[in-house]
Amino acid sequence: MFNLFKSKKAMKYKNIGAEELKKLQEENPDAVVLDVRTPGEVRGGKIPGATTIDIMDRNFANRIETLDKDKPYLVYCRSGNRSGQACSYMAERGFTRLYNLNGGIGSWPYELQ
């Protein structure tokens, strides 16, 4: 019924809440807030200072490759699903300081830009 010995692929990013993201953003000037939503979603508002790279865009991979792998990335989308996928993708390419906003922008209680 259950395979208790089946290995689960380890997550190479950390899911965090809005308070922790805001704290990391404020305490770490090198942190990059990365919005991976579509342009239409971004028009509704984004976290102040966020860089936008649409995960659905055909140039997503190329744009990710231009980023500094040594910086911390605070990644979000609408619900946390696509940003989790973006974090996994980035981890596979050598990014090591990845944080996914659990619940996405819908969980962000602070002002938007």
Secondary structure, DSSP 8 states (H G I E B T S, - for coil): ---TT------SSEEE-HHHHHHHHHH-TT-EEEE-S-HHHHTT---TT-EE--TTSTTHHHHHHTS-TTS-EEEE-SSSHHHHHHHHHHHHTT---EEEETTGGGG--S---
